[in-house]
Amino acid sequence: MTTIRIPTPLRAYTGGQIEVSVAGPTVAEAITELTTRHPSIKPHILQEDGELRPFVNLFKGEENIKDLQGLKTAIAEGDKLLLIPSIAGG
């Protein structure tokens, strides 16, 4: 299984879970499983077309998936994904 680490601002949408274990050979399938199990998180991380929202970064290890193959990035058992929403303020 792959683990997706949920940041504090989004944990309310995963029942307070810090990490969610998901399966799938790509980031897209892992995110699909996450949003199927926790549908209320979906509008906070995905656009209506299924792409990540512009202010959401997703890292596989230390690499942003935007610098890899995006949602098509391959994942393997034991990989860790980290969701990081951008935070703005002034």
Phi and psi restraints in degrees (range 20) as a CNS / XPLOR table:
assign (resid 1 and name C) (resid 2 and name N)
       (resid 2 and name CA) (resid 2 and name C) 1.0 -101.9 20.0 2
assign (resid 2 and name N) (resid 2 and name CA)
       (resid 2 and name C) (resid 3 and name N) 1.0 146.5 20.0 2
assign (resid 2 and name C) (resid 3 and name N)
       (resid 3 and name CA) (resid 3 and name C) 1.0 -109.1 20.0 2
assign (resid 3 and name N) (resid 3 and name CA)
       (resid 3 and name C) (resid 4 and name N) 1.0 131.1 20.0 2
assign (resid 3 and name C) (resid 4 and name N)
       (resid 4 and name CA) (resid 4 and name C) 1.0 -107.4 20.0 2
assign (resid 4 and name N) (resid 4 and name CA)
       (resid 4 and name C) (resid 5 and name N) 1.0 120.3 20.0 2
assign (resid 4 and name C) (resid 5 and name N)
       (resid 5 and name CA) (resid 5 and name C) 1.0 -85.0 20.0 2
assign (resid 5 and name N) (resid 5 and name CA)
       (resid 5 and name C) (resid 6 and name N) 1.0 127.2 20.0 2
assign (resid 5 and name C) (resid 6 and name N)
       (resid 6 and name CA) (resid 6 and name C) 1.0 -99.8 20.0 2
assign (resid 6 and name N) (resid 6 and name CA)
       (resid 6 and name C) (resid 7 and name N) 1.0 124.6 20.0 2
assign (resid 6 and name C) (resid 7 and name N)
       (resid 7 and name CA) (resid 7 and name C) 1.0 -70.9 20.0 2
assign (resid 7 and name N) (resid 7 and name CA)
       (resid 7 and name C) (resid 8 and name N) 1.0 155.5 20.0 2
assign (resid 7 and name C) (resid 8 and name N)
       (resid 8 and name CA) (resid 8 and name C) 1.0 -49.3 20.0 2
assign (resid 8 and name N) (resid 8 and name CA)
       (resid 8 and name C) (resid 9 and name N) 1.0 -46.2 20.0 2
assign (resid 8 and name C) (resid 9 and name N)
       (resid 9 and name CA) (resid 9 and name C) 1.0 -62.4 20.0 2
assign (resid 9 and name N) (resid 9 and name CA)
       (resid 9 and name C) (resid 10 and name N) 1.0 -21.1 20.0 2
assign (resid 9 and name C) (resid 10 and name N)
       (resid 10 and name CA) (resid 10 and name C) 1.0 -102.5 20.0 2
assign (resid 10 and name N) (resid 10 and name CA)
       (resid 10 and name C) (resid 11 and name N) 1.0 -4.0 20.0 2
assign (resid 10 and name C) (resid 11 and name N)
       (resid 11 and name CA) (resid 11 and name C) 1.0 -66.3 20.0 2
assign (resid 11 and name N) (resid 11 and name CA)
       (resid 11 and name C) (resid 12 and name N) 1.0 -24.0 20.0 2
assign (resid 11 and name C) (resid 12 and name N)
       (resid 12 and name CA) (resid 12 and name C) 1.0 -60.9 20.0 2
assign (resid 12 and name N) (resid 12 and name CA)
       (resid 12 and name C) (resid 13 and name N) 1.0 -24.8 20.0 2
assign (resid 12 and name C) (resid 13 and name N)
       (resid 13 and name CA) (resid 13 and name C) 1.0 -91.5 20.0 2
assign (resid 13 and name N) (resid 13 and name CA)
       (resid 13 and name C) (resid 14 and name N) 1.0 -3.3 20.0 2
assign (resid 13 and name C) (resid 14 and name N)
       (resid 14 and name CA) (resid 14 and name C) 1.0 -121.0 20.0 2
assign (resid 14 and name N) (resid 14 and name CA)
       (resid 14 and name C) (resid 15 and name N) 1.0 24.9 20.0 2
assign (resid 14 and name C) (resid 15 and name N)
       (resid 15 and name CA) (resid 15 and name C) 1.0 66.6 20.0 2
assign (resid 15 and name N) (resid 15 and name CA)
       (resid 15 and name C) (resid 16 and name N) 1.0 27.0 20.0 2
assign (resid 15 and name C) (resid 16 and name N)
       (resid 16 and name CA) (resid 16 and name C) 1.0 83.9 20.0 2
assign (resid 16 and name N) (resid 16 and name CA)
       (resid 16 and name C) (resid 17 and name N) 1.0 1.8 20.0 2
assign (resid 16 and name C) (resid 17 and name N)
       (resid 17 and name CA) (resid 17 and name C) 1.0 -67.7 20.0 2
assign (resid 17 and name N) (resid 17 and name CA)
       (resid 17 and name C) (resid 18 and name N) 1.0 135.6 20.0 2
assign (resid 17 and name C) (resid 18 and name N)
       (resid 18 and name CA) (resid 18 and name C) 1.0 -80.9 20.0 2
assign (resid 18 and name N) (resid 18 and name CA)
       (resid 18 and name C) (resid 19 and name N) 1.0 -36.8 20.0 2
assign (resid 18 and name C) (resid 19 and name N)
       (resid 19 and name CA) (resid 19 and name C) 1.0 -134.4 20.0 2
assign (resid 19 and name N) (resid 19 and name CA)
       (resid 19 and name C) (resid 20 and name N) 1.0 145.4 20.0 2
assign (resid 19 and name C) (resid 20 and name N)
       (resid 20 and name CA) (resid 20 and name C) 1.0 -125.5 20.0 2
assign (resid 20 and name N) (resid 20 and name CA)
       (resid 20 and name C) (resid 21 and name N) 1.0 127.0 20.0 2
assign (resid 20 and name C) (resid 21 and name N)
       (resid 21 and name CA) (resid 21 and name C) 1.0 -88.1 20.0 2
assign (resid 21 and name N) (resid 21 and name CA)
       (resid 21 and name C) (resid 22 and name N) 1.0 131.9 20.0 2
assign (resid 21 and name C) (resid 22 and name N)
       (resid 22 and name CA) (resid 22 and name C) 1.0 -135.7 20.0 2
assign (resid 22 and name N) (resid 22 and name CA)
       (resid 22 and name C) (resid 23 and name N) 1.0 163.8 20.0 2
assign (resid 22 and name C) (resid 23 and name N)
       (resid 23 and name CA) (resid 23 and name C) 1.0 -121.4 20.0 2
assign (resid 23 and name N) (resid 23 and name CA)
       (resid 23 and name C) (resid 24 and name N) 1.0 160.8 20.0 2
assign (resid 23 and name C) (resid 24 and name N)
       (resid 24 and name CA) (resid 24 and name C) 1.0 139.7 20.0 2
assign (resid 24 and name N) (resid 24 and name CA)
       (resid 24 and name C) (resid 25 and name N) 1.0 150.7 20.0 2
assign (resid 24 and name C) (resid 25 and name N)
       (resid 25 and name CA) (resid 25 and name C) 1.0 -83.2 20.0 2
assign (resid 25 and name N) (resid 25 and name CA)
       (resid 25 and name C) (resid 26 and name N) 1.0 -11.2 20.0 2
assign (resid 25 and name C) (resid 26 and name N)
       (resid 26 and name CA) (resid 26 and name C) 1.0 -132.6 20.0 2
assign (resid 26 and name N) (resid 26 and name CA)
       (resid 26 and name C) (resid 27 and name N) 1.0 163.0 20.0 2
assign (resid 26 and name C) (resid 27 and name N)
       (resid 27 and name CA) (resid 27 and name C) 1.0 -59.4 20.0 2
assign (resid 27 and name N) (resid 27 and name CA)
       (resid 27 and name C) (resid 28 and name N) 1.0 -40.7 20.0 2
assign (resid 27 and name C) (resid 28 and name N)
       (resid 28 and name CA) (resid 28 and name C) 1.0 -57.3 20.0 2
assign (resid 28 and name N) (resid 28 and name CA)
       (resid 28 and name C) (resid 29 and name N) 1.0 -44.0 20.0 2
assign (resid 28 and name C) (resid 29 and name N)
       (resid 29 and name CA) (resid 29 and name C) 1.0 -70.2 20.0 2
assign (resid 29 and name N) (resid 29 and name CA)
       (resid 29 and name C) (resid 30 and name N) 1.0 -34.5 20.0 2
assign (resid 29 and name C) (resid 30 and name N)
       (resid 30 and name CA) (resid 30 and name C) 1.0 -64.6 20.0 2
assign (resid 30 and name N) (resid 30 and name CA)
       (resid 30 and name C) (resid 31 and name N) 1.0 -42.9 20.0 2
assign (resid 30 and name C) (resid 31 and name N)
       (resid 31 and name CA) (resid 31 and name C) 1.0 -67.0 20.0 2
assign (resid 31 and name N) (resid 31 and name CA)
       (resid 31 and name C) (resid 32 and name N) 1.0 -37.5 20.0 2
assign (resid 31 and name C) (resid 32 and name N)
       (resid 32 and name CA) (resid 32 and name C) 1.0 -60.8 20.0 2
assign (resid 32 and name N) (resid 32 and name CA)
       (resid 32 and name C) (resid 33 and name N) 1.0 -43.7 20.0 2
assign (resid 32 and name C) (resid 33 and name N)
       (resid 33 and name CA) (resid 33 and name C) 1.0 -65.0 20.0 2
assign (resid 33 and name N) (resid 33 and name CA)
       (resid 33 and name C) (resid 34 and name N) 1.0 -41.9 20.0 2
assign (resid 33 and name C) (resid 34 and name N)
       (resid 34 and name CA) (resid 34 and name C) 1.0 -58.6 20.0 2
assign (resid 34 and name N) (resid 34 and name CA)
       (resid 34 and name C) (resid 35 and name N) 1.0 -47.8 20.0 2
assign (resid 34 and name C) (resid 35 and name N)
       (resid 35 and name CA) (resid 35 and name C) 1.0 -75.4 20.0 2
assign (resid 35 and name N) (resid 35 and name CA)
       (resid 35 and name C) (resid 36 and name N) 1.0 -21.5 20.0 2
assign (resid 35 and name C) (resid 36 and name N)
       (resid 36 and name CA) (resid 36 and name C) 1.0 -72.8 20.0 2
assign (resid 36 and name N) (resid 36 and name CA)
       (resid 36 and name C) (resid 37 and name N) 1.0 -43.0 20.0 2
assign (resid 36 and name C) (resid 37 and name N)
       (resid 37 and name CA) (resid 37 and name C) 1.0 -75.8 20.0 2
assign (resid 37 and name N) (resid 37 and name CA)
       (resid 37 and name C) (resid 38 and name N) 1.0 -28.8 20.0 2
assign (resid 37 and name C) (resid 38 and name N)
       (resid 38 and name CA) (resid 38 and name C) 1.0 -133.0 20.0 2
assign (resid 38 and name N) (resid 38 and name CA)
       (resid 38 and name C) (resid 39 and name N) 1.0 72.2 20.0 2
assign (resid 38 and name C) (resid 39 and name N)
       (resid 39 and name CA) (resid 39 and name C) 1.0 -59.4 20.0 2
assign (resid 39 and name N) (resid 39 and name CA)
       (resid 39 and name C) (resid 40 and name N) 1.0 -26.1 20.0 2
assign (resid 39 and name C) (resid 40 and name N)
       (resid 40 and name CA) (resid 40 and name C) 1.0 -70.9 20.0 2
assign (resid 40 and name N) (resid 40 and name CA)
       (resid 40 and name C) (resid 41 and name N) 1.0 -15.0 20.0 2
assign (resid 40 and name C) (resid 41 and name N)
       (resid 41 and name CA) (resid 41 and name C) 1.0 -81.2 20.0 2
assign (resid 41 and name N) (resid 41 and name CA)
       (resid 41 and name C) (resid 42 and name N) 1.0 -22.5 20.0 2
assign (resid 41 and name C) (resid 42 and name N)
       (resid 42 and name CA) (resid 42 and name C) 1.0 -53.1 20.0 2
assign (resid 42 and name N) (resid 42 and name CA)
       (resid 42 and name C) (resid 43 and name N) 1.0 -51.5 20.0 2
assign (resid 42 and name C) (resid 43 and name N)
       (resid 43 and name CA) (resid 43 and name C) 1.0 -67.5 20.0 2
assign (resid 43 and name N) (resid 43 and name CA)
       (resid 43 and name C) (resid 44 and name N) 1.0 -13.4 20.0 2
assign (resid 43 and name C) (resid 44 and name N)
       (resid 44 and name CA) (resid 44 and name C) 1.0 -87.9 20.0 2
assign (resid 44 and name N) (resid 44 and name CA)
       (resid 44 and name C) (resid 45 and name N) 1.0 -17.6 20.0 2
assign (resid 44 and name C) (resid 45 and name N)
       (resid 45 and name CA) (resid 45 and name C) 1.0 -121.3 20.0 2
assign (resid 45 and name N) (resid 45 and name CA)
       (resid 45 and name C) (resid 46 and name N) 1.0 -21.4 20.0 2
assign (resid 45 and name C) (resid 46 and name N)
       (resid 46 and name CA) (resid 46 and name C) 1.0 -120.3 20.0 2
assign (resid 46 and name N) (resid 46 and name CA)
       (resid 46 and name C) (resid 47 and name N) 1.0 144.8 20.0 2
assign (resid 46 and name C) (resid 47 and name N)
       (resid 47 and name CA) (resid 47 and name C) 1.0 -79.7 20.0 2
assign (resid 47 and name N) (resid 47 and name CA)
       (resid 47 and name C) (resid 48 and name N) 1.0 171.2 20.0 2
assign (resid 47 and name C) (resid 48 and name N)
       (resid 48 and name CA) (resid 48 and name C) 1.0 -63.1 20.0 2
assign (resid 48 and name N) (resid 48 and name CA)
       (resid 48 and name C) (resid 49 and name N) 1.0 -25.4 20.0 2
assign (resid 48 and name C) (resid 49 and name N)
       (resid 49 and name CA) (resid 49 and name C) 1.0 -84.1 20.0 2
assign (resid 49 and name N) (resid 49 and name CA)
       (resid 49 and name C) (resid 50 and name N) 1.0 2.6 20.0 2
assign (resid 49 and name C) (resid 50 and name N)
       (resid 50 and name CA) (resid 50 and name C) 1.0 91.5 20.0 2
assign (resid 50 and name N) (resid 50 and name CA)
       (resid 50 and name C) (resid 51 and name N) 1.0 -4.6 20.0 2
assign (resid 50 and name C) (resid 51 and name N)
       (resid 51 and name CA) (resid 51 and name C) 1.0 -83.7 20.0 2
assign (resid 51 and name N) (resid 51 and name CA)
       (resid 51 and name C) (resid 52 and name N) 1.0 156.8 20.0 2
assign (resid 51 and name C) (resid 52 and name N)
       (resid 52 and name CA) (resid 52 and name C) 1.0 -62.8 20.0 2
assign (resid 52 and name N) (resid 52 and name CA)
       (resid 52 and name C) (resid 53 and name N) 1.0 143.2 20.0 2
assign (resid 52 and name C) (resid 53 and name N)
       (resid 53 and name CA) (resid 53 and name C) 1.0 -61.6 20.0 2
assign (resid 53 and name N) (resid 53 and name CA)
       (resid 53 and name C) (resid 54 and name N) 1.0 149.2 20.0 2
assign (resid 53 and name C) (resid 54 and name N)
       (resid 54 and name CA) (resid 54 and name C) 1.0 -59.3 20.0 2
assign (resid 54 and name N) (resid 54 and name CA)
       (resid 54 and name C) (resid 55 and name N) 1.0 -28.3 20.0 2
assign (resid 54 and name C) (resid 55 and name N)
       (resid 55 and name CA) (resid 55 and name C) 1.0 -91.7 20.0 2
assign (resid 55 and name N) (resid 55 and name CA)
       (resid 55 and name C) (resid 56 and name N) 1.0 4.9 20.0 2
assign (resid 55 and name C) (resid 56 and name N)
       (resid 56 and name CA) (resid 56 and name C) 1.0 -107.0 20.0 2
assign (resid 56 and name N) (resid 56 and name CA)
       (resid 56 and name C) (resid 57 and name N) 1.0 126.5 20.0 2
assign (resid 56 and name C) (resid 57 and name N)
       (resid 57 and name CA) (resid 57 and name C) 1.0 -109.0 20.0 2
assign (resid 57 and name N) (resid 57 and name CA)
       (resid 57 and name C) (resid 58 and name N) 1.0 143.3 20.0 2
assign (resid 57 and name C) (resid 58 and name N)
       (resid 58 and name CA) (resid 58 and name C) 1.0 -130.8 20.0 2
assign (resid 58 and name N) (resid 58 and name CA)
       (resid 58 and name C) (resid 59 and name N) 1.0 122.0 20.0 2
assign (resid 58 and name C) (resid 59 and name N)
       (resid 59 and name CA) (resid 59 and name C) 1.0 -108.6 20.0 2
assign (resid 59 and name N) (resid 59 and name CA)
       (resid 59 and name C) (resid 60 and name N) 1.0 137.8 20.0 2
assign (resid 59 and name C) (resid 60 and name N)
       (resid 60 and name CA) (resid 60 and name C) 1.0 -104.8 20.0 2
assign (resid 60 and name N) (resid 60 and name CA)
       (resid 60 and name C) (resid 61 and name N) 1.0 107.6 20.0 2
assign (resid 60 and name C) (resid 61 and name N)
       (resid 61 and name CA) (resid 61 and name C) 1.0 64.6 20.0 2
assign (resid 61 and name N) (resid 61 and name CA)
       (resid 61 and name C) (resid 62 and name N) 1.0 -121.4 20.0 2
assign (resid 61 and name C) (resid 62 and name N)
       (resid 62 and name CA) (resid 62 and name C) 1.0 -103.9 20.0 2
assign (resid 62 and name N) (resid 62 and name CA)
       (resid 62 and name C) (resid 63 and name N) 1.0 5.4 20.0 2
assign (resid 62 and name C) (resid 63 and name N)
       (resid 63 and name CA) (resid 63 and name C) 1.0 -108.2 20.0 2
assign (resid 63 and name N) (resid 63 and name CA)
       (resid 63 and name C) (resid 64 and name N) 1.0 130.5 20.0 2
assign (resid 63 and name C) (resid 64 and name N)
       (resid 64 and name CA) (resid 64 and name C) 1.0 -68.7 20.0 2
assign (resid 64 and name N) (resid 64 and name CA)
       (resid 64 and name C) (resid 65 and name N) 1.0 131.0 20.0 2
assign (resid 64 and name C) (resid 65 and name N)
       (resid 65 and name CA) (resid 65 and name C) 1.0 -63.2 20.0 2
assign (resid 65 and name N) (resid 65 and name CA)
       (resid 65 and name C) (resid 66 and name N) 1.0 -20.8 20.0 2
assign (resid 65 and name C) (resid 66 and name N)
       (resid 66 and name CA) (resid 66 and name C) 1.0 -64.4 20.0 2
assign (resid 66 and name N) (resid 66 and name CA)
       (resid 66 and name C) (resid 67 and name N) 1.0 -25.3 20.0 2
assign (resid 66 and name C) (resid 67 and name N)
       (resid 67 and name CA) (resid 67 and name C) 1.0 -90.7 20.0 2
assign (resid 67 and name N) (resid 67 and name CA)
       (resid 67 and name C) (resid 68 and name N) 1.0 -4.3 20.0 2
assign (resid 67 and name C) (resid 68 and name N)
       (resid 68 and name CA) (resid 68 and name C) 1.0 -105.9 20.0 2
assign (resid 68 and name N) (resid 68 and name CA)
       (resid 68 and name C) (resid 69 and name N) 1.0 -118.7 20.0 2
assign (resid 68 and name C) (resid 69 and name N)
       (resid 69 and name CA) (resid 69 and name C) 1.0 -115.0 20.0 2
assign (resid 69 and name N) (resid 69 and name CA)
       (resid 69 and name C) (resid 70 and name N) 1.0 26.6 20.0 2
assign (resid 69 and name C) (resid 70 and name N)
       (resid 70 and name CA) (resid 70 and name C) 1.0 60.9 20.0 2
assign (resid 70 and name N) (resid 70 and name CA)
       (resid 70 and name C) (resid 71 and name N) 1.0 -140.7 20.0 2
assign (resid 70 and name C) (resid 71 and name N)
       (resid 71 and name CA) (resid 71 and name C) 1.0 -67.0 20.0 2
assign (resid 71 and name N) (resid 71 and name CA)
       (resid 71 and name C) (resid 72 and name N) 1.0 -15.5 20.0 2
assign (resid 71 and name C) (resid 72 and name N)
       (resid 72 and name CA) (resid 72 and name C) 1.0 -83.8 20.0 2
assign (resid 72 and name N) (resid 72 and name CA)
       (resid 72 and name C) (resid 73 and name N) 1.0 -0.7 20.0 2
assign (resid 72 and name C) (resid 73 and name N)
       (resid 73 and name CA) (resid 73 and name C) 1.0 -58.4 20.0 2
assign (resid 73 and name N) (resid 73 and name CA)
       (resid 73 and name C) (resid 74 and name N) 1.0 129.4 20.0 2
assign (resid 73 and name C) (resid 74 and name N)
       (resid 74 and name CA) (resid 74 and name C) 1.0 -72.9 20.0 2
assign (resid 74 and name N) (resid 74 and name CA)
       (resid 74 and name C) (resid 75 and name N) 1.0 143.8 20.0 2
assign (resid 74 and name C) (resid 75 and name N)
       (resid 75 and name CA) (resid 75 and name C) 1.0 -130.0 20.0 2
assign (resid 75 and name N) (resid 75 and name CA)
       (resid 75 and name C) (resid 76 and name N) 1.0 157.1 20.0 2
assign (resid 75 and name C) (resid 76 and name N)
       (resid 76 and name CA) (resid 76 and name C) 1.0 -129.9 20.0 2
assign (resid 76 and name N) (resid 76 and name CA)
       (resid 76 and name C) (resid 77 and name N) 1.0 163.5 20.0 2
assign (resid 76 and name C) (resid 77 and name N)
       (resid 77 and name CA) (resid 77 and name C) 1.0 -55.6 20.0 2
assign (resid 77 and name N) (resid 77 and name CA)
       (resid 77 and name C) (resid 78 and name N) 1.0 133.6 20.0 2
assign (resid 77 and name C) (resid 78 and name N)
       (resid 78 and name CA) (resid 78 and name C) 1.0 94.2 20.0 2
assign (resid 78 and name N) (resid 78 and name CA)
       (resid 78 and name C) (resid 79 and name N) 1.0 -12.0 20.0 2
assign (resid 78 and name C) (resid 79 and name N)
       (resid 79 and name CA) (resid 79 and name C) 1.0 -66.2 20.0 2
assign (resid 79 and name N) (resid 79 and name CA)
       (resid 79 and name C) (resid 80 and name N) 1.0 152.6 20.0 2
assign (resid 79 and name C) (resid 80 and name N)
       (resid 80 and name CA) (resid 80 and name C) 1.0 -119.7 20.0 2
assign (resid 80 and name N) (resid 80 and name CA)
       (resid 80 and name C) (resid 81 and name N) 1.0 129.4 20.0 2
assign (resid 80 and name C) (resid 81 and name N)
       (resid 81 and name CA) (resid 81 and name C) 1.0 -109.1 20.0 2
assign (resid 81 and name N) (resid 81 and name CA)
       (resid 81 and name C) (resid 82 and name N) 1.0 142.5 20.0 2
assign (resid 81 and name C) (resid 82 and name N)
       (resid 82 and name CA) (resid 82 and name C) 1.0 -126.3 20.0 2
assign (resid 82 and name N) (resid 82 and name CA)
       (resid 82 and name C) (resid 83 and name N) 1.0 117.6 20.0 2
assign (resid 82 and name C) (resid 83 and name N)
       (resid 83 and name CA) (resid 83 and name C) 1.0 -84.7 20.0 2
assign (resid 83 and name N) (resid 83 and name CA)
       (resid 83 and name C) (resid 84 and name N) 1.0 130.4 20.0 2
assign (resid 83 and name C) (resid 84 and name N)
       (resid 84 and name CA) (resid 84 and name C) 1.0 -134.0 20.0 2
assign (resid 84 and name N) (resid 84 and name CA)
       (resid 84 and name C) (resid 85 and name N) 1.0 105.5 20.0 2
assign (resid 84 and name C) (resid 85 and name N)
       (resid 85 and name CA) (resid 85 and name C) 1.0 -80.3 20.0 2
assign (resid 85 and name N) (resid 85 and name CA)
       (resid 85 and name C) (resid 86 and name N) 1.0 140.3 20.0 2
assign (resid 85 and name C) (resid 86 and name N)
       (resid 86 and name CA) (resid 86 and name C) 1.0 -70.2 20.0 2
assign (resid 86 and name N) (resid 86 and name CA)
       (resid 86 and name C) (resid 87 and name N) 1.0 144.3 20.0 2
assign (resid 86 and name C) (resid 87 and name N)
       (resid 87 and name CA) (resid 87 and name C) 1.0 -121.8 20.0 2
assign (resid 87 and name N) (resid 87 and name CA)
       (resid 87 and name C) (resid 88 and name N) 1.0 126.9 20.0 2
assign (resid 87 and name C) (resid 88 and name N)
       (resid 88 and name CA) (resid 88 and name C) 1.0 -113.4 20.0 2
assign (resid 88 and name N) (resid 88 and name CA)
       (resid 88 and name C) (resid 89 and name N) 1.0 156.1 20.0 2
assign (resid 88 and name C) (resid 89 and name N)
       (resid 89 and name CA) (resid 89 and name C) 1.0 -171.6 20.0 2
assign (resid 89 and name N) (resid 89 and name CA)
       (resid 89 and name C) (resid 90 and name N) 1.0 176.0 20.0 2
